[in-house]
C-alpha cells in the first residue's frame, strides 16, 4: 500500500467533524433573515385547569399575516379578527364567566415569538449557548437520511424563591447535509419546592423547519406544558403553523 492511499484511508477513518456544535452554529449563522417574506401564521391555544383554586377549559384560534424584510418585521391583523375580539370583550364585560377564545389565542401573538417564526436561526443559536453534545449519529427525518445530534442544554439560573431540580433538558436536532436543521425537539422536566409546597412541571416543544432564502422558517410548532402542585394541576398546548406565500 503506497503512502498516498494510506493517507486517504486514514482521512476517511477520522470523525466527520471535530467540533459538531461549532459546525451547526456556523451553518445557522449564515441564515441572516433579511430576504423579503410574507406568510400566514395560524395559532391554536388550548388551556385546562382543575383543582382547589379554579376549574376552567378553553380553546382559541387566530390567524394573522407576517411580513419581513431587511428593514423590519410587521404583524397584520385582519379586520374580522379585531371585530371578533371586540365581541368577546363585550360579552365578557356583561358576563365575567364568558370565555374569550380569540382574545386568549392572541396572547400567543407576541412580537418576539412571531418574528422568530419566520427567522428561527437566532433562537436556535441562543438555545445552543452552553449546550453539551450527547450523541451524533445518522438517522432519518420524513423518510430521508438525516444527521441526528442530541444536546444537553444549559439550565437557566433560578432566581425566584424555593428550589428547582431539573431532571431533563434535552434538545434533539435533525440536520440536512448542509447542517441546517430540518426539525428539532426539546424535552424539559423539573421538580420544584417552596417551603412545604412541592410540585413538578413538564414541557415539550417540537418544530418542523423550512429554508426560505436566507431564513430558517418555523413551519410548524407544537408545544405542551403541564404542572401540578398544592392541589392544582393544569396543562396548556399550542399549535402554530406558517404558510409562506
C-alpha positions in Angstrom: 0.0 0.0 0.0 1.5 3.3 -1.1 1.7 6.4 1.2 -1.0 8.3 -0.7 -3.6 5.5 -0.4 -2.8 5.0 3.2 -3.3 8.8 3.9 -6.7 8.7 2.2 -7.8 5.7 4.3 -6.8 7.4 7.5 -8.7 10.6 6.5 -11.8 8.6 5.9 -11.5 7.0 9.3 -11.4 10.3 11.1 -14.6 11.8 12.5 -16.6 14.0 10.1 -16.3 17.0 12.4 -14.0 17.7 15.3 -16.5 20.3 16.5 -20.1 19.3 15.6 -21.7 22.0 17.7 -19.4 24.7 16.1 -20.3 23.4 12.6 -24.1 23.7 13.4 -23.6 27.2 14.8 -21.7 28.2 11.7 -24.5 26.8 9.4 -27.1 28.7 11.4 -25.0 31.9 11.4 -25.3 32.0 7.6 -29.1 32.4 7.8 -29.3 36.1 8.3 -33.1 36.5 7.9 -33.0 39.5 5.6 -34.8 38.3 2.4 -38.4 39.5 1.9 -41.1 37.2 3.1 -44.9 37.1 3.5 -46.6 34.3 5.4 -49.9 33.4 7.1 -49.5 32.5 10.7 -52.1 30.3 12.4 -52.0 29.6 16.1 -54.3 27.5 18.3 -54.1 27.5 22.1 -55.8 25.1 24.5 -55.8 25.6 28.3 -57.1 23.3 31.0 -57.0 23.9 34.8 -58.6 21.9 37.6 -58.2 21.7 41.3 -58.6 23.7 44.6 -58.4 27.1 43.1 -60.1 27.1 39.7 -61.5 24.8 37.0 -61.6 26.2 33.5 -61.1 25.0 30.0 -60.9 26.9 26.8 -59.5 26.9 23.3 -59.0 29.6 20.7 -57.6 30.0 17.3 -56.4 33.1 15.4 -54.8 33.9 12.1 -52.6 36.9 11.2 -50.2 37.8 8.4 -46.5 38.2 8.9 -44.2 40.3 6.7 -40.5 40.7 7.0 -37.6 42.1 5.0 -34.2 43.8 5.6 -35.9 46.8 7.1 -38.0 45.2 9.7 -40.9 43.0 10.6 -44.7 43.5 10.7 -47.8 41.7 12.0 -51.0 42.4 10.1 -54.3 41.8 11.9 -57.3 41.3 9.6 -60.4 43.3 10.4 -62.6 40.2 11.1 -60.1 39.1 13.8 -60.2 42.5 15.5 -64.0 42.6 15.3 -64.3 39.1 16.9 -62.0 40.2 19.8 -64.3 43.2 20.4 -67.3 41.0 20.5 -65.7 38.7 23.0 -64.6 41.6 25.2 -68.1 43.0 25.1 -69.6 39.6 26.1 -67.1 39.2 28.9 -68.0 42.7 30.2 -71.6 41.6 30.5 -70.8 38.2 31.9 -67.4 37.7 33.6 -67.8 33.9 33.2 -67.8 34.2 29.4 -64.6 32.8 27.7 -62.7 34.8 25.2 -61.1 32.1 22.9 -59.9 34.5 20.1 -58.6 37.1 22.6 -56.9 34.3 24.5 -55.2 32.9 21.4 -54.0 36.5 20.6 -51.9 36.2 23.8 -49.6 34.0 21.6 -49.2 36.7 19.0 -46.2 38.3 20.7 -43.7 40.3 18.5 -40.6 38.4 19.6 -42.2 35.0 19.2 -43.9 35.6 15.9 -40.9 37.3 14.4 -38.9 34.1 15.2 -41.5 32.1 13.3 -40.0 33.5 10.0 -36.4 33.8 11.4 -35.7 30.9 13.8 -31.9 30.6 13.4 -31.2 33.2 16.1 -33.4 31.3 18.5 -31.5 28.1 18.0 -28.2 29.8 18.3 -29.2 31.2 21.7 -30.6 27.8 22.8 -27.3 26.2 22.0 -25.3 28.5 24.2 -23.6 26.4 26.8 -25.0 23.1 25.3 -23.1 19.9 25.6 -23.2 17.3 22.8 -24.6 13.9 24.0 -24.6 12.0 20.7 -24.0 12.5 17.0 -25.5 9.7 14.8 -27.0 9.0 11.4 -30.8 8.7 11.2 -33.8 9.7 9.2 -36.3 12.5 9.0 -39.5 12.3 7.0 -38.1 9.1 5.3 -34.9 10.8 4.2 -31.4 10.5 5.6 -30.5 13.0 8.3 -27.8 13.6 10.9 -29.2 13.5 14.4 -27.5 15.4 17.2 -28.6 15.3 20.8 -27.6 18.1 23.2 -28.0 18.6 27.0 -28.9 22.2 27.2 -27.6 24.6 29.8 -30.2 25.2 32.6 -31.4 28.7 33.2 -30.4 30.1 36.6 -33.2 30.0 39.1 -33.8 33.5 40.6 -37.1 33.1 42.4 -37.9 31.6 45.8 -37.6 27.9 46.6 -35.6 25.3 44.8 -35.9 23.8 41.3 -34.2 20.5 40.4 -34.0 19.9 36.6 -34.3 16.3 35.6 -34.1 16.6 31.8 -33.4 19.4 29.4 -32.6 17.8 26.1 -32.6 19.2 22.5 -32.6 16.9 19.5 -31.7 18.3 16.1 -32.4 16.5 12.7 -30.0 18.1 10.2 -29.7 18.1 6.5 -26.4 17.6 4.5 -25.6 21.4 4.9 -26.2 21.0 8.7 -29.3 23.3 8.5 -31.9 21.9 10.9 -34.9 20.1 9.4 -36.6 19.6 12.7 -36.0 19.9 16.5 -37.4 18.7 19.8 -36.9 20.0 23.3 -37.9 17.9 26.4 -37.8 19.6 29.8 -38.9 18.3 33.2 -38.2 19.6 36.7 -39.4 19.4 40.3 -39.8 22.4 42.5 -40.3 23.1 46.2 -41.2 26.3 48.0 -41.3 25.9 51.8 -43.8 22.9 52.2 -45.2 23.2 48.7 -43.9 20.7 46.2 -44.7 20.2 42.5 -43.4 19.3 39.1 -43.5 20.6 35.6 -43.0 19.1 32.2 -42.6 20.8 28.8 -42.3 19.6 25.3 -41.7 21.6 22.1 -41.2 20.2 18.6 -40.6 22.2 15.4 -40.5 21.5 11.7 -38.4 23.9 9.6 -38.2 25.0 6.0 -35.4 27.0 4.5 -36.7 30.0 2.5 -33.9 32.1 1.0 -31.7 33.2 3.9 -34.3 32.3 6.5 -35.0 29.3 8.7 -38.8 29.3 8.9 -40.6 27.6 11.8 -43.1 25.8 9.5 -44.8 24.1 12.4 -44.6 24.3 16.2 -46.3 22.0 18.7 -45.8 22.9 22.4 -47.3 21.4 25.5 -46.7 22.1 29.2 -48.2 20.6 32.3 -47.7 21.1 36.0 -49.1 20.2 39.4 -48.8 21.3 43.0 -50.8 22.4 46.0 -53.9 20.5 44.9 -54.0 22.2 41.5 -53.0 20.8 38.1 -53.1 22.4 34.7 -52.0 21.9 31.1 -51.6 24.1 28.0 -50.9 23.3 24.4 -50.1 25.4 21.4 -50.0 24.5 17.7 -48.7 27.1 15.3 -48.1 26.9 11.6 -46.5 29.2 9.0 -47.6 29.1 5.3 -45.2 31.1 3.2 -46.8 32.9 0.2 
